[in-house]
């Protein structure tokens, strides 16, 4: 449950890749076999391509730096249409600040100050079982917090295990990134440890050994548990890594038990399916799964990073096939994930009656297809660390083709739909183009920023490899190999 509602394998031919490096977005209508691994790096790009990546990364960082409340550190769910705060967006923000230091966008002192403001506010926020006068309970936080009071944003908001996990991704990044022997950075390490240690993971096991998706004072535990395959990987890794309230190792075994329902071929590619691409990106934004495998991965000779690459290629192949005949879909415009949309609207068109949606978990995979023609740039952007040879051309083509409608001071708007020409309930329609959103979402900006940096320098992944709790969680989940055994 990840924002205002809820919230297969081809590659470029050598000639196409040569065109990419020369500086023109790739068009390759016929998919071919994928590289193992994709070897396109930032350093191999032409100057205009590097300039595009630099611009997109800076604008996306600015969204976090400028949207966060400077007095509380709370980051809004969406902005510039200022809304409630998303605790998951705070986690992406805390990670963004370190990226800003490394890129020279802000000074280390500025990042330390913003991080401290955020951590102090969260550490002091009330934790109790009441309906309203609270920000969380048992160390977990409510999905959405009021930007002014820092309390639960309405009684329909759940205490969220996954959104707390995404918050903790940023918290643990800060713990390991700010490693200097200064009073301020020592305080960061103390507060981050306090926040992580406070989370009572076994309490969230309403139906052991699985973890529940959440809890509300009125309805108690949500009658749904995290079981693979989706963004819940990080939930279990952090729950297993806890030094104070860990879950048993049987939790990871239970999580993986449902993998057979998700394993299969889509668009010619065999992998663990989860239709919206965010399920292949959120945990991966903080954890480098390249070369490390759990028991399932060892049996299937596949790591989760490879799986995410296959998912991205599968979505591109789906866009090339374009079974719904949506405008704009192709080798260079693709990407379905949870995002904003034009609205819950039905429109008559030459293709017949079209049904569109507002915020929805769009996706295409073996498990399901939810597609109304709405493309979310974060789907490609969050895949750039796994599949740069297709993600970068897609991002460049989207800007080149539609930039005047979908690219602004904070990079890409959350979503756009060239097939929609009705009256939207949010965003705008433009004659000759279609619909474009007028805002960005923190949980969609985050994967763009973190994955660009992971592709460029590996920064977030390298920092998180130093974190003892991440390492312990992975080891207790049965991961072996690669960097886990080299450090």
C-alpha positions in Angstrom: 0.0 0.0 0.0 2.1 2.8 -1.2 0.6 6.2 -2.0 -2.7 7.9 -2.4 -4.6 4.8 -3.1 -2.2 1.9 -3.6 0.0 3.5 -4.5 10.3 -10.7 -20.2 14.3 -10.7 -22.2 15.4 -8.8 -25.4 18.4 -6.2 -26.0 19.8 -3.7 -28.4 21.5 -5.0 -31.5 25.1 -3.8 -31.8 24.1 -1.2 -34.3 21.4 0.1 -32.0 23.8 0.3 -29.1 26.3 2.2 -31.3 23.5 4.7 -32.0 22.8 5.0 -28.3 26.4 5.8 -27.4 26.5 8.3 -30.3 23.8 10.3 -28.6 20.5 9.5 -30.1 17.7 7.7 -28.3 17.5 4.1 -29.4 14.7 2.7 -31.5 14.7 -1.0 -31.8 11.3 -2.3 -32.7 12.4 -6.0 -32.8 13.6 -7.2 -29.4 16.8 -9.3 -29.3 18.6 -11.3 -26.6 19.6 -9.3 -23.4 23.2 -8.7 -22.4 24.4 -10.6 -19.4 24.9 -8.3 -17.7 24.0 -5.0 -19.3 27.3 -3.2 -19.6 26.3 0.3 -20.6 27.8 2.7 -18.1 27.5 6.5 -17.6 31.1 6.9 -18.6 30.3 5.4 -22.0 27.7 7.9 -22.8 28.0 10.8 -25.3 28.1 14.3 -23.8 24.5 15.1 -24.6 23.4 11.9 -22.9 25.5 12.6 -19.8 24.0 16.1 -19.8 20.5 14.5 -19.8 21.3 12.2 -16.9 22.9 15.0 -14.9 19.9 17.2 -15.5 17.3 14.6 -14.5 19.2 13.6 -11.4 19.6 17.1 -10.2 16.0 18.0 -10.8 14.7 14.9 -9.1 17.0 15.6 -6.1 15.6 19.2 -5.9 12.1 17.8 -5.5 13.1 16.2 -2.2 15.3 19.1 -1.0 12.6 21.7 -1.7 9.5 19.8 -0.8 10.5 18.6 2.6 9.5 20.8 5.6 12.7 22.4 6.8 11.4 22.4 10.4 10.2 18.8 10.7 11.9 17.0 7.7 8.5 15.6 6.7 8.4 14.9 3.0 5.0 15.2 1.2 3.4 12.3 -0.6 3.0 14.6 -3.7 4.2 18.0 -4.6 3.9 20.8 -5.8 0.3 19.9 -5.0 1.2 19.9 -1.3 -0.4 17.0 0.6 0.1 14.9 3.6 3.5 13.4 4.3 4.4 9.9 3.1 6.7 8.1 5.5 8.1 6.1 2.5 8.9 9.4 0.8 10.8 10.4 3.9 13.0 7.3 3.6 13.8 8.2 -0.1 14.5 11.8 1.1 16.9 10.7 3.8 18.8 8.8 1.1 18.6 11.6 -1.4 20.4 14.0 0.9 23.6 11.8 0.9 23.4 11.6 -2.9 23.2 15.4 -2.9 26.4 15.7 -1.0 28.2 13.3 -3.3 27.0 15.2 -6.4 27.8 18.6 -4.9 24.2 19.8 -4.9 24.4 20.6 -1.1 27.1 20.6 1.4 27.6 17.8 3.9 26.8 20.2 6.7 23.4 21.0 5.0 22.6 17.4 4.6 23.6 16.6 8.2 21.3 19.4 9.4 18.3 18.3 7.3 18.8 14.7 8.3 19.1 15.6 12.0 15.9 17.7 11.8 14.1 14.7 10.3 15.4 12.1 12.7 14.8 14.2 15.8 11.2 14.8 14.7 10.5 11.1 14.1 12.2 10.0 17.3 10.1 12.4 19.4 6.8 11.6 17.6 4.2 10.0 19.8 3.9 6.2 19.6 0.7 4.8 21.1 -2.5 2.9 20.3 -4.8 5.8 20.1 -6.8 6.7 17.0 -5.5 10.3 16.5 -2.9 11.6 18.8 -0.1 9.4 17.5 2.4 9.0 14.6 2.9 5.3 15.1 2.8 2.3 17.4 5.3 -0.5 18.4 7.9 1.4 16.4 6.0 1.3 13.2 4.7 4.6 11.6 1.4 5.4 10.0 1.5 5.4 6.2 0.6 9.1 6.0 1.2 11.8 8.5 -0.3 15.3 8.7 2.3 17.8 7.3 1.4 20.3 10.1 1.0 18.1 13.2 3.0 15.0 12.3 0.2 12.9 13.5 -1.8 10.1 11.7 -3.5 11.6 8.7 -7.1 10.5 9.2 -8.6 7.3 10.6 -8.5 5.6 7.2 -4.7 5.5 7.3 -3.0 2.3 8.3 0.0 1.6 10.4 2.1 0.3 7.5 4.8 -2.3 7.7 6.1 -1.7 4.2 6.1 2.0 4.3 7.8 1.9 7.7 10.4 -0.4 6.0 11.0 2.2 3.2 11.4 4.9 5.8 14.0 2.6 7.5 15.8 2.2 4.2 16.6 5.9 4.4 17.2 5.7 8.2 19.8 2.9 7.8 21.4 4.7 4.8 21.9 7.7 7.1 23.3 5.5 9.8 26.1 4.2 7.6 26.7 7.3 5.4 27.3 9.8 8.2 30.3 8.0 9.7 32.4 10.9 10.9 33.5 11.6 14.5 31.5 14.8 15.0 28.7 15.5 17.5 26.2 15.9 14.8 27.0 12.7 12.9 27.3 10.8 16.2 23.7 11.9 17.0 22.6 10.8 13.6 23.9 7.3 14.3 22.3 7.2 17.7 18.9 8.3 16.5 18.9 5.9 13.5 19.8 3.1 15.8 17.0 4.1 18.2 14.4 4.2 15.4 15.3 0.8 14.0 15.6 -0.9 17.3 12.2 0.3 18.3 10.3 -1.6 15.6 8.6 -4.6 17.1 8.5 -6.9 14.1 7.1 -10.0 15.8 4.1 -7.9 17.0 3.2 -7.4 13.3 3.2 -11.2 12.8 -0.6 -11.6 13.2 -0.4 -14.9 11.3 3.1 -16.3 12.0 5.5 -16.6 10.4 4.3 -14.1 7.9 4.2 -10.3 8.5 1.0 -8.4 8.2 0.7 -5.5 5.8 -0.5 -3.3 8.6 -2.7 -2.5 11.5 -5.4 0.1 12.5 -6.7 0.8 16.0 -10.3 0.2 14.8 -9.9 -2.7 12.5 -6.7 -4.2 14.1 -4.4 -6.2 11.8 -5.0 -6.0 8.0 -6.1 -9.4 6.9 -3.3 -9.6 4.3 0.3 -10.7 4.7 3.5 -10.1 2.9 4.2 -13.2 0.8 6.4 -13.2 -2.3 7.0 -11.9 -4.9 6.8 -8.1 -4.5 8.4 -5.2 -2.7 8.1 -7.0 0.6 11.6 -8.4 0.3 13.0 -5.5 2.3 10.3 -5.9 5.0 11.6 -9.4 5.8 15.3 -8.5 5.5 14.9 -5.7 8.1 12.7 -7.9 10.3 15.4 -10.6 10.2 18.2 -8.1 10.8 16.7 -6.5 14.0 19.0 -6.8 17.1 16.1 -6.3 19.4 12.9 -7.7 17.9 13.8 -10.1 15.1 11.5 -12.6 13.4 12.5 -16.2 13.0 14.2 -17.5 9.9 11.0 -19.4 9.0 9.6 -16.0 8.0 11.7 -15.9 4.8 10.9 -19.5 4.0 7.2 -18.6 4.3 7.7 -15.5 2.2 9.3 -17.6 -0.6 6.7 -20.4 -0.4 4.3 -18.7 -2.8 7.0 -18.0 -5.4 5.7 -20.8 -7.7 2.5 -18.8 -8.4 4.7 -15.9 -9.7 7.3 -18.0 -11.6 6.7 -18.3 -15.3 7.0 -16.8 -18.8 5.6 -13.4 -19.9 6.4 -12.0 -23.4 8.9 -14.9 -23.8 10.8 -14.3 -20.5 10.9 -16.6 -17.5 11.2 -14.9 -14.1 9.4 -14.1 -10.9 6.5 -11.9 -12.0 5.0 -8.9 -10.3 3.1 -6.8 -12.8 3.9 -3.2 -11.5 7.6 -2.5 -11.8 7.9 -0.9 -8.3 7.8 -4.4 -6.9 11.2 -5.0 -8.7 12.7 -1.7 -7.6 11.9 -0.6 -4.0 13.9 -3.2 -2.1 16.6 -3.1 -4.8 17.0 0.6 -4.5 18.8 0.0 -1.1 20.1 -3.6 -1.4 22.5 -4.7 -4.1 21.2 -8.2 -5.0 23.8 -8.6 -7.8 25.7 -11.9 -7.2 24.0 -12.8 -4.0 21.4 -15.5 -3.8 19.1 -17.1 -1.3 18.1 -20.8 -1.5 15.5 -20.1 -4.2 18.0 -18.2 -6.3 20.6 -20.9 -6.0 18.1 -23.5 -7.2 17.0 -21.3 -10.1 20.5 -19.9 -10.9 19.1 -16.4 -10.7 19.6 -13.4 -8.5 17.0 -10.7 -7.8 18.8 -8.1 -9.8 18.7 -10.3 -12.9 15.0 -10.9 -12.2 14.4 -7.2 -12.1 16.2 -6.8 -15.4 14.1 -9.4 -17.0 10.9 -7.7 -15.7 12.0 -4.4 -17.4 12.7 -6.2 -20.7 9.4 -7.9 -20.5 7.5 -4.7 -20.0 9.3 -3.2 -23.0 8.4 -6.3 -25.1 4.8 -5.8 -23.9 4.8 -2.2 -25.1 6.2 -3.2 -28.5 3.4 -5.7 -28.8 0.9 -3.2 -27.5 -2.1 -5.4 -27.4 -4.3 -2.6 -26.1 -3.4 -0.3 -29.1 -2.4 2.5 -26.8 -1.0 5.7 -28.4 2.8 6.1 -28.1 3.7 2.6 -26.9 6.8 1.1 -28.4 10.5 0.2 -27.9 11.3 3.7 -26.7 8.1 4.5 -24.7 7.2 1.9 -22.0 6.7 1.4 -18.3 3.8 0.5 -16.1 3.8 0.8 -12.4 1.7 2.3 -9.6 1.2 5.9 -10.5 -1.3 8.8 -10.9 -3.7 8.7 -13.8 -6.2 10.9 -15.5 -9.1 9.8 -13.4 -11.8 7.2 -13.1 -13.3 8.2 -16.5 -14.9 6.4 -19.4 -14.3 7.9 -22.8 -15.6 7.0 -26.3 -12.8 6.7 -28.9 -12.2 5.3 -32.3 -11.0 2.1 -30.5 -14.3 1.9 -28.6 -15.1 2.7 -25.0 -12.0 3.3 -23.0 -11.9 3.1 -19.2 -9.2 5.1 -17.5 -8.2 5.2 -13.8 -6.8 7.7 -11.3 -4.1 6.4 -9.0 -3.7 2.7 -9.7 -1.1 -0.1 -9.5 -0.7 -0.5 -13.3 1.5 -3.3 -14.6 2.0 -6.1 -17.1 3.1 -9.6 -16.2 2.1 -13.2 -15.9 0.2 -12.4 -12.8 -2.0 -9.6 -14.2 -2.3 -6.8 -16.7 -3.6 -3.5 -15.6 -3.2 -1.0 -18.4 -5.1 2.1 -19.4 -2.4 3.7 -21.6 -0.8 5.6 -18.7 3.0 5.6 -18.7 5.0 6.4 -15.5 8.6 7.5 -16.2 9.7 6.0 -12.8 9.1 2.6 -14.3 12.0 3.1 -16.7 13.9 5.4 -14.4 13.8 2.9 -11.5 15.0 0.2 -13.9 18.1 2.1 -15.1 20.5 0.3 -12.7 19.4 -3.1 -14.1 18.7 -2.3 -17.8 20.3 1.0 -18.8 20.4 0.0 -22.5 16.7 0.2 -22.6 15.8 2.5 -19.7 18.0 5.4 -20.7 16.7 5.5 -24.3 13.2 5.4 -23.0 13.7 8.3 -20.7 15.4 10.4 -23.4 12.7 9.6 -25.9 9.9 10.5 -23.5 11.5 13.9 -22.9 12.4 14.4 -26.5 8.9 13.5 -27.7 6.7 14.9 -24.9 9.0 17.1 -22.8 7.0 20.3 -23.1 4.1 18.5 -21.3 5.8 16.1 -19.0 9.2 17.5 -17.9 9.5 20.4 -15.6 11.6 21.9 -12.8 11.5 18.6 -10.9 12.1 16.3 -13.8 9.4 14.0 -15.1 5.8 14.5 -13.9 4.5 11.4 -12.3 2.7 10.0 -15.3 1.2 10.8 -18.7 -1.3 9.3 -21.2 -1.3 10.2 -24.9 -4.4 8.1 -25.4 -6.6 10.2 -23.0 -8.5 13.1 -24.5 -11.4 13.5 -22.1 -11.9 15.6 -19.0 -9.5 14.5 -16.3 -10.1 14.7 -12.6 -6.4 15.7 -12.0 -3.6 17.0 -14.2 -4.3 18.5 -17.6 -5.1 17.5 -21.2 -3.4 19.2 -24.1 -4.7 19.3 -27.7 -2.7 17.0 -29.9 -1.0 15.3 -27.0 -3.3 13.8 -24.4 -3.0 13.9 -20.6 -0.1 14.8 -18.3 0.1 14.9 -14.5 0.9 18.2 -12.8 2.8 16.8 -9.9 5.4 14.3 -8.7 5.1 11.6 -6.1 7.9 11.0 -3.6 7.7 7.2 -3.9 8.1 7.5 -7.7 10.8 10.2 -7.6 12.8 8.1 -5.2 13.5 5.1 -7.5 14.5 7.5 -10.3 17.1 9.3 -8.1 18.4 6.3 -6.2 18.7 4.0 -9.2 20.4 6.7 -11.4 23.0 7.0 -8.7 23.4 3.3 -8.2 24.0 2.9 -11.9 26.5 5.8 -12.0 28.5 5.1 -8.9 26.8 2.4 -6.8 26.7 4.9 -3.9 23.5 3.7 -2.1 24.4 0.1 -2.5 27.9 0.6 -1.3 26.8 2.5 1.8 24.2 -0.1 2.6 26.8 -2.9 2.3 28.5 -1.4 5.4 25.3 -1.6 7.5 25.5 -4.5 9.9 21.7 -4.9 10.2 21.3 -5.2 6.4 24.0 -7.8 6.3 22.5 -9.7 9.2 19.1 -9.7 7.6 20.4 -11.0 4.3 22.5 -13.7 6.0 19.6 -14.9 8.2 17.4 -15.0 5.0 20.0 -17.5 3.6 21.8 -15.2 1.1 25.3 -16.2 0.2 28.0 -15.3 -2.3 29.2 -12.1 -3.9 29.8 -9.1 -1.8 28.4 -10.7 1.4 31.5 -12.9 1.5 34.0 -10.3 0.3 33.3 -7.8 3.1 
